[in-house]
Amino acid sequence: MENTLKAISAVTLFLVLASAITFAKPPVELNEYFAISDLKMELEAKIEMLTPLLETEESFKKEVEKKIGESVVVIVCIGQALAEHPQKDELPISGVSLRVAAQKLRNAENWKEATAAFKLVKKAATEKVDSDEEVEQNWGELIDMDAMMQEMNTRRSKLRRAIKKLRKPEKDSLNAVALSLLTVAMHEDLSYAEDESSEKKWQAYSKEMLDHLKKLAKVMKAGDKKESKKVFKMVHASCNKCHDDFKDE
C-alpha cells in the first residue's frame, strides 16, 4: 500500500511539473505566411546552390563564411517552419531533423564535418527521419543575428534586381519567402533591445516587415511588376526605420 501511494505521488508530481512546462510557439500562424510548396522550393534551391560549394575541401574553405554560412541559416528556419507547420505531413520532409542537420552544418569546423552534415540535410529534405529533438524551439535562438542580417541584405539585393524585370515570378518570389522566414526569427531575437519598450518596438517593426513581405511574395508570384515595386519600397522603409532606431554600436 505504501509503495502504491509513493508511486501515485511520483506520477502526480510529474504531471504537475509537466503541466508547468511551456514550449516556445512560432510568433505567427505559419500557414498564413508560408505555403509548404514555397518552403519546399526554397529548400531545394538552397541544396542545389550548396552542392558545388561543398564538393571539395578547397571550395568549402573559400565559401564557408559567406555563401555557405549565410545560406544555411535559411535552411535552419525552413526546418523549424516545416516542423511546426499545420500541413507538414503533406511533404516527405523531416522538419526537426532538417533543422538539426542544418545547425550541424552551420557549426561544422572542417570540410569532413560539413559534408557529413550536408548528407543529413539532403536526407531530411527527401524523407521522414526520426529525431529525439523537441519540435518546439525558440525562434530567437535558432540562428545568430550576424549571419541572419547578412543573408537578409543579400536577399534584399536580389529582390531589388528581380523586381526590375520580374522574368521568373515564382522563383524570384522565393527571395521574399526566405526574407519572411528570417524576419520571424528576427522578431523573436531581442538581443538588440535594451528594455521592454524597445522590445515592443523591435517586434512591431519585425511584424510590419513580415506583413509587407507576405504581400510582396504574393504580388511577385502574380507577376505584378508595378505593385511589386510599390510593396518592396514598403519593405525597405520598414528596414530603414528599424535600423535608425537600433543602430549596431
Kinemage of the C-alpha trace (Angstrom):
@kinemage 1
@onewidth
@group {chain A} dominant
@subgroup {mainchain}
@vectorlist {calphas} color= white
{ca met a 1} P 0.000 0.000 0.000
{ca glu a 2} L 2.784 2.389 0.957
{ca asn a 3} L 4.620 1.677 -2.303
{ca thr a 4} L 1.426 2.305 -4.264
{ca leu a 5} L 0.929 5.686 -2.575
{ca lys a 6} L 4.526 6.629 -3.323
{ca ala a 7} L 4.074 5.674 -6.960
{ca ile a 8} L 0.878 7.741 -7.215
{ca ser a 9} L 2.618 10.709 -5.575
{ca ala a 10} L 5.513 10.432 -8.021
{ca val a 11} L 3.167 10.347 -11.009
{ca thr a 12} L 1.199 13.288 -9.638
{ca leu a 13} L 4.387 15.319 -9.161
{ca phe a 14} L 5.494 14.510 -12.703
{ca leu a 15} L 2.156 15.652 -14.139
{ca val a 16} L 2.266 18.897 -12.157
{ca leu a 17} L 5.784 19.655 -13.344
{ca ala a 18} L 4.941 18.712 -16.915
{ca ser a 19} L 1.922 20.997 -16.932
{ca ala a 20} L 4.134 23.891 -15.840
{ca ile a 21} L 6.410 23.500 -18.845
{ca thr a 22} L 5.640 25.926 -21.664
{ca phe a 23} L 7.025 25.397 -25.144
{ca ala a 24} L 8.010 28.198 -27.475
{ca lys a 25} L 5.424 28.716 -30.172
{ca pro a 26} L 6.045 30.425 -33.518
{ca pro a 27} L 5.233 34.149 -33.249
{ca val a 28} L 2.875 33.958 -36.237
{ca glu a 29} L 0.458 31.438 -37.728
{ca leu a 30} L 2.870 29.767 -40.129
{ca asn a 31} L 0.218 28.617 -42.592
{ca glu a 32} L -0.890 32.241 -43.042
{ca tyr a 33} L 2.572 33.351 -44.136
{ca phe a 34} L 4.167 30.286 -45.702
{ca ala a 35} L 2.853 27.812 -48.259
{ca ile a 36} L 4.622 24.497 -47.794
{ca ser a 37} L 5.194 24.348 -51.560
{ca asp a 38} L 7.222 27.579 -51.315
{ca leu a 39} L 9.239 26.229 -48.387
{ca lys a 40} L 9.979 23.075 -50.381
{ca met a 41} L 11.101 25.038 -53.458
{ca glu a 42} L 13.339 27.323 -51.413
{ca leu a 43} L 14.872 24.303 -49.666
{ca glu a 44} L 15.582 22.594 -52.985
{ca ala a 45} L 17.139 25.788 -54.337
{ca lys a 46} L 19.441 26.097 -51.317
{ca ile a 47} L 20.554 22.473 -51.558
{ca glu a 48} L 21.242 22.899 -55.263
{ca met a 49} L 23.306 26.013 -54.554
{ca leu a 50} L 25.274 24.424 -51.708
{ca thr a 51} L 26.119 21.183 -53.524
{ca pro a 52} L 29.040 22.511 -55.642
{ca leu a 53} L 30.287 24.657 -52.755
{ca leu a 54} L 30.717 21.556 -50.599
{ca glu a 55} L 32.095 19.373 -53.364
{ca thr a 56} L 35.754 19.899 -52.459
{ca glu a 57} L 37.662 20.985 -49.385
{ca glu a 58} L 39.029 23.943 -51.332
{ca ser a 59} L 35.588 25.245 -52.314
{ca phe a 60} L 34.367 24.727 -48.740
{ca lys a 61} L 37.201 26.807 -47.281
{ca lys a 62} L 36.609 29.525 -49.859
{ca glu a 63} L 32.876 29.886 -49.259
{ca val a 64} L 32.348 28.685 -45.679
{ca glu a 65} L 31.883 32.120 -44.124
{ca lys a 66} L 29.906 33.834 -46.852
{ca lys a 67} L 27.721 31.734 -49.132
{ca ile a 68} L 27.600 28.554 -47.071
{ca gly a 69} L 27.188 30.107 -43.627
{ca glu a 70} L 24.542 32.583 -44.694
{ca ser a 71} L 22.587 30.085 -46.787
{ca val a 72} L 22.401 27.519 -44.006
{ca val a 73} L 20.552 29.902 -41.679
{ca val a 74} L 17.659 29.842 -44.147
{ca ile a 75} L 17.605 26.031 -44.114
{ca val a 76} L 17.522 26.062 -40.307
{ca cys a 77} L 14.442 28.289 -40.435
{ca ile a 78} L 12.816 26.177 -43.151
{ca gly a 79} L 13.312 23.132 -40.949
{ca gln a 80} L 11.677 24.811 -37.985
{ca ala a 81} L 8.820 26.159 -40.097
{ca leu a 82} L 8.121 22.701 -41.532
{ca ala a 83} L 8.383 21.116 -38.091
{ca glu a 84} L 5.591 23.351 -36.796
{ca his a 85} L 3.541 23.914 -39.963
{ca pro a 86} L -0.053 22.594 -39.788
{ca gln a 87} L 0.399 20.985 -43.223
{ca lys a 88} L 3.800 19.423 -42.534
{ca asp a 89} L 2.537 15.876 -43.124
{ca glu a 90} L 1.831 16.675 -46.767
{ca leu a 91} L 5.552 16.667 -47.557
{ca pro a 92} L 8.138 13.860 -47.273
{ca ile a 93} L 10.409 16.192 -45.307
{ca ser a 94} L 11.538 15.868 -41.689
{ca gly a 95} L 11.421 19.390 -40.303
{ca val a 96} L 13.087 18.692 -36.965
{ca ser a 97} L 15.825 16.526 -38.487
{ca leu a 98} L 16.373 19.166 -41.173
{ca arg a 99} L 16.771 21.885 -38.545
{ca val a 100} L 19.226 19.802 -36.517
{ca ala a 101} L 21.272 18.793 -39.571
{ca ala a 102} L 21.430 22.384 -40.837
{ca gln a 103} L 22.628 23.590 -37.430
{ca lys a 104} L 25.364 20.938 -37.542
{ca leu a 105} L 26.346 22.190 -40.974
{ca arg a 106} L 26.367 25.754 -39.699
{ca asn a 107} L 28.680 24.760 -36.837
{ca ala a 108} L 30.961 22.498 -38.896
{ca glu a 109} L 34.618 23.286 -38.255
{ca asn a 110} L 36.015 21.482 -41.283
{ca trp a 111} L 35.045 20.016 -44.656
{ca lys a 112} L 34.622 16.494 -43.304
{ca glu a 113} L 32.102 17.630 -40.691
{ca ala a 114} L 30.351 19.829 -43.241
{ca thr a 115} L 29.902 17.073 -45.844
{ca ala a 116} L 28.628 14.661 -43.184
{ca ala a 117} L 26.085 17.257 -42.006
{ca phe a 118} L 25.073 18.084 -45.582
{ca lys a 119} L 24.256 14.421 -46.223
{ca leu a 120} L 21.895 14.588 -43.256
{ca val a 121} L 20.351 17.778 -44.635
{ca lys a 122} L 19.668 16.123 -48.001
{ca lys a 123} L 18.249 13.027 -46.339
{ca ala a 124} L 15.896 15.031 -44.127
{ca ala a 125} L 14.832 17.031 -47.189
{ca thr a 126} L 13.563 13.960 -49.012
{ca glu a 127} L 12.269 11.509 -46.410
{ca lys a 128} L 10.831 11.209 -42.937
{ca val a 129} L 13.653 10.789 -40.417
{ca asp a 130} L 13.003 10.243 -36.722
{ca ser a 131} L 14.580 12.672 -34.274
{ca asp a 132} L 14.782 12.775 -30.489
{ca glu a 133} L 14.908 16.579 -30.569
{ca glu a 134} L 11.919 18.662 -29.492
{ca val a 135} L 9.696 20.101 -32.215
{ca glu a 136} L 9.196 23.401 -30.423
{ca gln a 137} L 12.160 25.769 -30.346
{ca asn a 138} L 12.633 29.419 -29.556
{ca trp a 139} L 12.848 31.052 -32.977
{ca gly a 140} L 15.041 33.749 -31.487
{ca glu a 141} L 17.724 31.169 -30.705
{ca leu a 142} L 17.717 29.268 -33.993
{ca ile a 143} L 20.368 31.322 -35.788
{ca asp a 144} L 22.869 34.064 -34.999
{ca met a 145} L 21.988 37.658 -35.738
{ca asp a 146} L 25.070 38.486 -37.850
{ca ala a 147} L 24.510 35.682 -40.372
{ca met a 148} L 20.801 36.490 -40.403
{ca met a 149} L 21.404 40.143 -41.266
{ca gln a 150} L 23.965 39.284 -43.941
{ca glu a 151} L 21.559 36.907 -45.652
{ca met a 152} L 18.753 39.457 -45.338
{ca asn a 153} L 20.920 42.050 -47.093
{ca thr a 154} L 21.708 39.530 -49.833
{ca arg a 155} L 18.029 38.732 -50.344
{ca arg a 156} L 17.020 42.395 -50.451
{ca ser a 157} L 19.605 42.992 -53.162
{ca lys a 158} L 18.265 40.030 -55.139
{ca leu a 159} L 14.725 41.325 -54.774
{ca arg a 160} L 15.720 44.784 -55.937
{ca arg a 161} L 17.261 43.342 -59.105
{ca ala a 162} L 14.490 40.823 -59.740
{ca ile a 163} L 11.637 43.299 -59.437
{ca lys a 164} L 13.033 45.468 -62.226
{ca lys a 165} L 12.078 42.872 -64.833
{ca leu a 166} L 10.355 40.060 -62.918
{ca arg a 167} L 11.163 37.469 -65.576
{ca lys a 168} L 10.708 34.470 -63.264
{ca pro a 169} L 7.894 35.481 -60.883
{ca glu a 170} L 7.613 32.243 -58.894
{ca lys a 171} L 11.361 31.742 -58.496
{ca asp a 172} L 12.007 35.427 -57.749
{ca ser a 173} L 9.264 35.493 -55.110
{ca leu a 174} L 11.202 32.910 -53.072
{ca asn a 175} L 13.563 35.692 -52.008
{ca ala a 176} L 10.621 37.312 -50.227
{ca val a 177} L 9.731 33.943 -48.675
{ca ala a 178} L 13.280 33.491 -47.363
{ca leu a 179} L 13.285 37.031 -46.012
{ca ser a 180} L 9.996 36.320 -44.256
{ca leu a 181} L 11.457 33.255 -42.548
{ca leu a 182} L 14.422 35.259 -41.321
{ca thr a 183} L 12.085 38.005 -40.147
{ca val a 184} L 10.180 35.509 -37.975
{ca ala a 185} L 13.491 34.640 -36.307
{ca met a 186} L 14.370 38.323 -36.045
{ca his a 187} L 11.032 39.035 -34.351
{ca glu a 188} L 11.993 36.687 -31.516
{ca asp a 189} L 15.685 37.627 -31.218
{ca leu a 190} L 15.613 40.530 -28.782
{ca ser a 191} L 19.377 40.877 -28.375
{ca tyr a 192} L 19.295 44.446 -29.716
{ca ala a 193} L 16.502 45.525 -27.360
{ca glu a 194} L 17.502 47.061 -24.048
{ca asp a 195} L 14.167 47.175 -22.231
{ca glu a 196} L 10.505 46.253 -22.548
{ca ser a 197} L 9.717 49.373 -24.556
{ca ser a 198} L 12.424 48.677 -27.116
{ca glu a 199} L 11.390 45.020 -27.285
{ca lys a 200} L 7.872 46.055 -28.283
{ca lys a 201} L 9.245 48.465 -30.879
{ca trp a 202} L 11.589 45.813 -32.291
{ca gln a 203} L 8.777 43.305 -32.650
{ca ala a 204} L 6.432 45.904 -34.138
{ca tyr a 205} L 8.974 46.680 -36.865
{ca ser a 206} L 9.500 42.959 -37.455
{ca lys a 207} L 5.780 42.269 -37.754
{ca glu a 208} L 5.300 45.243 -40.073
{ca met a 209} L 8.079 43.972 -42.322
{ca leu a 210} L 6.718 40.440 -42.212
{ca asp a 211} L 3.293 41.609 -43.374
{ca his a 212} L 4.857 43.617 -46.218
{ca leu a 213} L 6.925 40.607 -47.279
{ca lys a 214} L 3.844 38.400 -47.287
{ca lys a 215} L 2.184 40.784 -49.721
{ca leu a 216} L 5.361 41.163 -51.758
{ca ala a 217} L 5.677 37.410 -52.296
{ca lys a 218} L 2.042 37.304 -53.426
{ca val a 219} L 2.232 40.132 -55.965
{ca met a 220} L 5.585 38.954 -57.291
{ca lys a 221} L 4.251 35.452 -57.852
{ca ala a 222} L 1.310 37.015 -59.719
{ca gly a 223} L 3.784 38.815 -61.984
{ca asp a 224} L 2.572 42.286 -60.962
{ca lys a 225} L 5.708 44.342 -61.512
{ca lys a 226} L 4.164 47.707 -60.616
{ca glu a 227} L 2.700 46.515 -57.321
{ca ser a 228} L 5.884 44.592 -56.529
{ca lys a 229} L 7.952 47.757 -56.790
{ca lys a 230} L 5.480 49.587 -54.561
{ca val a 231} L 5.451 46.913 -51.849
{ca phe a 232} L 9.229 46.478 -51.989
{ca lys a 233} L 9.581 50.164 -51.111
{ca met a 234} L 7.403 49.495 -48.056
{ca val a 235} L 9.678 46.606 -47.042
{ca his a 236} L 12.712 48.842 -47.474
{ca ala a 237} L 11.086 51.603 -45.411
{ca ser a 238} L 10.441 49.181 -42.555
{ca cys a 239} L 14.090 48.112 -42.653
{ca asn a 240} L 15.296 51.693 -42.555
{ca lys a 241} L 13.067 52.635 -39.618
{ca cys a 242} L 14.340 49.685 -37.637
{ca his a 243} L 17.984 50.422 -38.452
{ca asp a 244} L 17.520 54.050 -37.447
{ca asp a 245} L 16.222 53.031 -34.012
{ca phe a 246} L 18.542 50.075 -33.445
{ca lys a 247} L 21.950 51.043 -34.707
{ca asp a 248} L 24.720 48.479 -34.195
{ca glu a 249} L 27.196 50.231 -31.999
